[in-house]
Amino acid sequence: MNKKFALIGLVVLAIVALAWGVSLYNGFVQQEEEVNTAWSQVENQYQRRADLIPNLVATVKGYAAHEQETLQAVVEARSKATSTTIDANNMDEAALAQFQRNQDALSSALSRLMVVVEKYPELKANENFMALQSQLEGTENRITVARRDFNEAAKKYNTGIRRFPSNLVASIAGFDKRPYFEAQAGSEVAPTVDFGK
């Protein structure tokens, strides 16, 4: 009789352990999909920015044709930024860092373009330019929100796969840590504003 109860106890324990493992696995799948969805939103916002740039460049080109070097830098940075893609399921820190470097280079080129625009008051007053600039500013805000949401989803997922004992299921099932977006190098230093020049 004791063997029978022991066997029943082991079967019940195995069923509970299996149910627990399946529950954890399904939770990790859901969290991984949330990370993938958040990544998709990051890519959507960067694509929206990339789609606005040709119109912005064309509008500026009409007013500032001799600023060809700056315009070319924006076009080249856009090309690099849009050619860098990451598979959400195989994302690693190196790929995300390269993606971020290319996007940061595009942001820098756009900043230089806005400095050029300051030289042309009639351009700043142009309705098309103002609409494009407004859309670009809104897109930059959306990018910030999408990146934050991605980092939150990655944090939740990474925490889940690293906690004991769920890390045992995660390692057996092959769930890997996801990287985070990080601040651009030097962003901790505030820019110097000098009105004396």
C-alpha positions as CSV (number, residue, x, y, z in Angstrom):
1,M,0.0,0.0,0.0
2,N,2.9,2.4,0.8
3,K,4.4,1.8,-2.6
4,K,1.1,2.6,-4.2
5,F,0.8,5.9,-2.4
6,A,4.4,6.7,-3.1
7,L,3.9,6.0,-6.8
8,I,0.7,8.1,-6.8
9,G,2.6,10.9,-5.0
10,L,5.5,10.8,-7.6
11,V,3.0,10.9,-10.5
12,V,1.2,13.9,-8.9
13,L,4.5,15.6,-8.2
14,A,5.6,15.0,-11.8
15,I,2.3,16.4,-13.2
16,V,2.6,19.5,-10.9
17,A,6.2,20.0,-12.0
18,L,5.3,19.6,-15.7
19,A,2.3,22.0,-15.3
20,W,4.6,24.5,-13.6
21,G,7.2,24.2,-16.4
22,V,4.6,24.6,-19.1
23,S,3.2,27.6,-17.4
24,L,6.7,29.2,-17.1
25,Y,7.5,28.4,-20.7
26,N,4.2,29.9,-21.9
27,G,4.9,33.0,-19.8
28,F,8.4,33.4,-21.4
29,V,6.9,33.0,-24.9
30,Q,4.4,35.8,-24.1
31,Q,7.1,38.0,-22.7
32,E,9.3,37.3,-25.7
33,E,6.5,38.3,-28.0
34,E,6.0,41.5,-26.0
35,V,9.7,42.3,-26.6
36,N,9.3,41.5,-30.3
37,T,6.2,43.7,-30.5
38,A,8.0,46.6,-28.7
39,W,11.0,46.2,-31.1
40,S,8.6,46.4,-34.1
41,Q,7.3,49.7,-32.8
42,V,10.8,51.0,-32.5
43,E,11.5,50.0,-36.1
44,N,8.2,51.6,-37.2
45,Q,9.1,54.9,-35.6
46,Y,12.6,54.9,-37.1
47,Q,11.0,54.1,-40.5
48,R,8.6,57.0,-40.1
49,R,11.5,59.3,-39.6
50,A,13.4,57.8,-42.5
51,D,10.3,58.4,-44.7
52,L,10.1,62.0,-43.7
53,I,13.7,62.8,-44.5
54,P,13.6,62.8,-48.4
55,N,10.8,65.4,-48.3
56,L,12.7,67.5,-45.7
57,V,15.9,67.4,-47.8
58,A,14.0,68.3,-51.0
59,T,12.4,71.3,-49.3
60,V,15.7,72.5,-47.8
61,K,17.5,71.9,-51.1
62,G,15.2,74.4,-52.9
63,Y,16.3,77.1,-50.5
64,A,19.9,76.1,-49.7
65,A,21.3,74.5,-52.8
66,H,24.9,75.4,-51.8
67,E,24.6,73.4,-48.6
68,Q,25.1,70.3,-50.6
69,E,27.6,68.7,-48.1
70,T,25.1,68.8,-45.2
71,L,22.3,67.5,-47.4
72,Q,24.4,64.7,-48.7
73,A,25.4,63.8,-45.1
74,V,21.7,63.5,-44.2
75,V,21.0,61.3,-47.2
76,E,24.0,59.0,-46.5
77,A,23.1,58.7,-42.8
78,R,19.5,57.9,-43.7
79,S,20.8,55.2,-46.2
80,K,23.0,53.6,-43.5
81,A,20.3,53.8,-40.9
82,T,17.7,52.1,-43.1
83,S,20.0,49.4,-44.3
84,T,20.7,48.2,-40.7
85,T,18.1,45.7,-39.7
86,I,17.8,43.4,-36.7
87,D,15.9,40.2,-36.5
88,A,14.0,40.6,-33.2
89,N,14.4,36.8,-32.5
90,N,18.2,36.9,-32.9
91,M,18.9,40.3,-31.3
92,D,22.2,40.7,-29.5
93,E,24.1,43.6,-28.0
94,A,26.5,44.1,-30.9
95,A,23.7,44.3,-33.5
96,L,21.7,46.7,-31.3
97,A,24.8,48.8,-30.8
98,Q,25.4,49.0,-34.5
99,F,21.7,49.9,-35.1
100,Q,21.9,52.6,-32.5
101,R,25.2,54.0,-33.9
102,N,23.6,54.4,-37.3
103,Q,20.4,56.0,-35.9
104,D,22.6,58.3,-33.8
105,A,24.5,59.3,-36.9
106,L,21.3,60.1,-38.6
107,S,20.1,62.2,-35.6
108,S,23.4,64.1,-35.7
109,A,23.1,64.7,-39.5
110,L,19.6,66.0,-39.0
111,S,20.8,68.3,-36.2
112,R,23.4,69.8,-38.6
113,L,20.6,70.2,-41.1
114,M,18.5,72.2,-38.6
115,V,21.5,74.4,-38.0
116,V,21.7,75.2,-41.7
117,V,18.0,75.9,-41.7
118,E,18.6,78.7,-39.1
119,K,20.4,80.6,-41.8
120,Y,17.3,80.8,-44.0
121,P,14.4,82.7,-42.4
122,E,12.3,82.3,-45.5
123,L,12.7,78.5,-45.3
124,K,11.7,78.4,-41.7
125,A,8.5,80.3,-42.6
126,N,7.7,77.8,-45.5
127,E,4.5,75.9,-44.7
128,N,5.9,72.6,-46.1
129,F,9.0,72.9,-44.1
130,M,7.2,73.8,-40.9
131,A,4.9,70.8,-41.3
132,L,7.8,68.4,-42.0
133,Q,9.7,69.8,-39.1
134,S,6.7,69.3,-36.8
135,Q,6.2,65.8,-38.0
136,L,9.9,65.1,-37.5
137,E,9.8,66.4,-33.9
138,G,6.8,64.3,-33.2
139,T,8.5,61.3,-34.6
140,E,11.6,61.9,-32.4
141,N,9.2,61.9,-29.4
142,R,7.6,58.7,-30.6
143,I,11.1,57.1,-31.0
144,T,11.9,58.0,-27.5
145,V,8.6,56.4,-26.2
146,A,9.1,53.3,-28.4
147,R,12.6,52.8,-27.1
148,R,11.5,53.2,-23.5
149,D,8.7,50.7,-24.1
150,F,11.2,48.3,-25.7
151,N,13.5,48.6,-22.7
152,E,10.6,48.0,-20.3
153,A,9.5,44.8,-22.2
154,A,13.2,43.6,-22.4
155,K,13.6,44.3,-18.6
156,K,10.5,42.3,-17.7
157,Y,11.6,39.4,-20.0
158,N,15.2,39.4,-18.9
159,T,14.1,39.5,-15.2
160,G,11.8,36.5,-15.8
161,I,14.4,34.3,-17.5
162,R,17.0,35.1,-14.8
163,R,15.0,34.5,-11.7
164,F,15.4,31.2,-9.8
165,P,13.9,28.6,-10.4
166,S,12.4,29.9,-13.6
167,N,15.9,30.3,-15.0
168,L,16.2,26.6,-15.2
169,V,13.2,26.3,-17.5
170,A,14.4,29.3,-19.5
171,S,17.9,27.8,-20.0
172,I,16.5,24.4,-21.0
173,A,14.1,26.1,-23.5
174,G,16.8,28.4,-24.9
175,F,15.4,31.8,-23.9
176,D,18.3,34.3,-24.2
177,K,18.7,37.7,-22.6
178,R,17.7,40.7,-24.8
179,P,19.9,43.8,-25.0
180,Y,18.7,47.3,-24.0
181,F,18.9,50.7,-25.8
182,E,21.5,52.8,-24.0
183,A,22.1,56.5,-23.9
184,Q,24.3,57.9,-26.6
185,A,27.9,58.3,-25.5
186,G,28.5,61.8,-24.1
187,S,24.8,62.5,-23.5
188,E,25.5,62.9,-19.8
189,V,27.3,66.1,-20.5
190,A,25.0,69.1,-21.1
191,P,25.8,71.2,-24.2
192,T,27.4,74.5,-23.7
193,V,25.3,77.5,-24.7
194,D,27.3,80.7,-25.4
195,F,25.3,83.8,-26.4
196,G,28.5,85.9,-26.5
197,K,29.5,84.9,-30.0
